[in-house]
Amino acid sequence: MPMIGQPAPQFTAEAVVNGGDFKKISLSDYKGKWVVMFFYPLDFTFVCPTEITQFRDSLPEFKEQGAEVLGVSIDSVHAHKRWIKDDLGDLNYPLIGDVTKQMSRDYNVLLPEAGIATRGTFIIDPEGMVQYMGIHNLNVGRDSNEILRVLTALKTGELCAAGWKKGDNHL
């Protein structure tokens, strides 16, 4: 189970990239970069596309912070590709297919009775250490703007109060 300040579980998995290509990616591919990885329950659902497209819309701000965004669900890359084509449009970040559910297990977001991942978000620093994790109820979407705020605060290395925003004074 991942813990704050501990190494993030390693993975190699197939993902949909560049709007429809398949590619194996590993956490080690992102060494030296901040990674924001979010798990979501299923493709072709109701709350998930609101999160996925909000991360897409916030992607320039994540890139400005030097972070890569990765989405993960237990669906196949073929389902991801179809969903991107039919509904989501280009995302400009990878969607990983966790069909074996190993990543979901390793990051402790798998709901075994449902066979899907809950909404889990992890911020991993350039050294591969978990610096943030948030687990959400299936019914409630997370806000990429809050994840961006936390990433920005983590990167300062300073104490940041609740509600801190870029430009605010540190404690």
C-alpha positions as CSV (number, residue, x, y, z in Angstrom):
1,M,0.0,0.0,0.0
2,P,1.4,3.4,-0.9
3,M,2.2,5.8,1.9
4,I,3.3,9.4,1.9
5,G,7.0,9.8,1.6
6,Q,7.4,6.2,0.5
7,P,8.2,4.9,-3.0
8,A,5.3,4.7,-5.4
9,P,4.4,1.2,-6.6
10,Q,6.1,0.6,-9.9
11,F,4.1,-0.4,-12.9
12,T,4.3,-1.1,-16.6
13,A,1.0,-1.1,-18.5
14,E,-0.5,-0.5,-21.9
15,A,-2.0,3.0,-22.4
16,V,-3.8,4.9,-25.1
17,V,-1.7,7.9,-26.0
18,N,-1.8,10.6,-28.8
19,G,-5.5,10.2,-29.3
20,G,-5.5,6.5,-30.2
21,D,-2.1,4.9,-30.3
22,F,-1.2,2.1,-27.9
23,K,2.0,2.2,-25.9
24,K,3.5,0.5,-22.9
25,I,4.4,3.0,-20.2
26,S,6.1,2.6,-16.9
27,L,6.3,4.9,-13.9
28,S,10.1,4.8,-14.5
29,D,9.5,6.6,-17.8
30,Y,8.6,9.7,-15.7
31,K,11.6,9.7,-13.4
32,G,12.7,13.3,-12.8
33,K,9.1,14.6,-13.3
34,W,6.2,15.1,-11.1
35,V,3.3,12.7,-11.8
36,V,-0.4,13.2,-11.1
37,M,-2.0,9.8,-11.5
38,F,-5.7,9.4,-11.0
39,F,-7.8,6.2,-10.9
40,Y,-11.4,6.2,-12.0
41,P,-14.0,3.5,-11.9
42,L,-15.1,2.8,-15.5
43,D,-15.3,4.2,-19.0
44,F,-18.7,5.2,-20.5
45,T,-20.1,6.4,-17.1
46,F,-21.5,9.6,-15.8
47,V,-19.1,11.2,-13.3
48,C,-15.8,9.9,-14.8
49,P,-15.9,12.0,-18.0
50,T,-16.4,15.2,-16.0
51,E,-13.1,14.4,-14.2
52,I,-11.2,13.2,-17.2
53,T,-12.1,16.3,-19.3
54,Q,-11.4,18.6,-16.5
55,F,-7.9,17.2,-16.1
56,R,-7.6,17.7,-19.9
57,D,-8.7,21.3,-19.6
58,S,-6.3,21.9,-16.7
59,L,-3.4,20.1,-18.5
60,P,-1.6,23.4,-19.5
61,E,-1.4,24.4,-15.8
62,F,-0.1,20.9,-14.8
63,K,2.5,21.1,-17.5
64,E,3.4,24.6,-16.3
65,Q,4.1,23.0,-12.9
66,G,6.3,20.3,-14.6
67,A,3.8,17.5,-14.0
68,E,2.6,14.7,-16.2
69,V,-1.0,13.5,-15.8
70,L,-2.0,9.8,-16.1
71,G,-5.5,8.4,-15.9
72,V,-6.1,4.7,-15.0
73,S,-9.1,2.4,-15.0
74,I,-9.7,-1.3,-15.1
75,D,-11.1,-1.0,-18.7
76,S,-9.1,-2.1,-21.7
77,V,-7.1,0.3,-23.9
78,H,-9.6,-0.7,-26.6
79,A,-12.5,0.6,-24.5
80,H,-10.4,3.8,-23.7
81,K,-9.7,4.4,-27.4
82,R,-13.4,4.0,-28.3
83,W,-14.5,6.4,-25.5
84,I,-11.9,9.0,-26.5
85,K,-13.0,8.7,-30.1
86,D,-16.8,8.8,-29.4
87,D,-17.1,11.0,-26.4
88,L,-14.1,12.6,-24.8
89,G,-12.0,13.9,-27.7
90,D,-8.2,14.1,-27.5
91,L,-7.0,14.2,-23.9
92,N,-3.3,14.8,-24.5
93,Y,-2.4,12.5,-21.6
94,P,-2.3,8.7,-21.4
95,L,-5.2,6.6,-20.2
96,I,-3.9,3.3,-18.8
97,G,-5.8,0.1,-19.1
98,D,-5.5,-1.9,-15.8
99,V,-7.3,-5.0,-17.0
100,T,-5.4,-7.2,-14.6
101,K,-6.3,-4.8,-11.7
102,Q,-2.8,-5.1,-10.5
103,M,-2.2,-1.3,-10.4
104,S,-5.5,-0.8,-8.6
105,R,-4.4,-3.4,-6.0
106,D,-0.9,-2.0,-5.7
107,Y,-2.3,1.6,-5.1
108,N,-4.9,0.2,-2.8
109,V,-7.9,1.6,-4.7
110,L,-9.5,-1.6,-5.9
111,L,-13.0,-2.3,-4.5
112,P,-12.9,-6.1,-4.7
113,E,-16.6,-6.6,-4.3
114,A,-17.3,-4.3,-7.2
115,G,-14.3,-5.3,-9.3
116,I,-13.4,-1.7,-10.1
117,A,-11.2,1.1,-8.7
118,T,-12.6,3.9,-6.6
119,R,-11.5,7.4,-7.3
120,G,-7.9,7.6,-6.1
121,T,-5.4,10.4,-6.8
122,F,-1.7,10.3,-6.2
123,I,1.0,12.9,-6.7
124,I,4.4,11.4,-7.1
125,D,7.6,13.5,-6.9
126,P,10.5,13.4,-9.3
127,E,12.3,10.9,-7.1
128,G,9.3,8.5,-7.3
129,M,8.0,9.1,-3.8
130,V,4.3,9.5,-3.0
131,Q,3.7,13.0,-1.7
132,Y,-0.1,13.1,-1.9
133,M,-2.9,10.6,-2.0
134,G,-6.7,11.2,-1.9
135,I,-9.4,8.5,-2.0
136,H,-12.9,9.6,-3.0
137,N,-16.3,8.0,-2.9
138,L,-17.5,6.6,-6.3
139,N,-20.4,9.1,-6.4
140,V,-18.3,12.3,-6.0
141,G,-15.9,13.6,-8.7
142,R,-12.7,15.2,-7.7
143,D,-11.7,18.7,-8.8
144,S,-8.5,18.9,-10.8
145,N,-8.1,22.5,-9.7
146,E,-7.7,21.3,-6.1
147,I,-5.1,18.7,-7.2
148,L,-3.3,21.4,-9.0
149,R,-3.3,23.6,-5.9
150,V,-1.9,20.8,-3.8
151,L,0.8,20.1,-6.4
152,T,1.8,23.7,-6.5
153,A,1.9,23.8,-2.7
154,L,4.0,20.6,-2.5
155,K,6.5,22.1,-5.0
156,T,7.2,25.1,-2.8
157,G,8.7,22.9,-0.1
158,E,7.1,25.3,2.5
159,L,4.3,25.1,5.0
160,C,1.1,26.1,3.2
161,A,-2.1,26.8,5.0
162,A,-5.5,25.4,4.1
163,G,-6.8,27.2,1.0
164,W,-3.3,28.4,0.1
165,K,-2.9,29.5,-3.5
166,K,0.1,30.4,-5.6
167,G,1.1,33.9,-4.7
168,D,0.0,33.6,-1.1
169,N,2.5,33.9,1.7
170,H,3.7,30.7,3.3
171,L,3.4,30.1,7.0
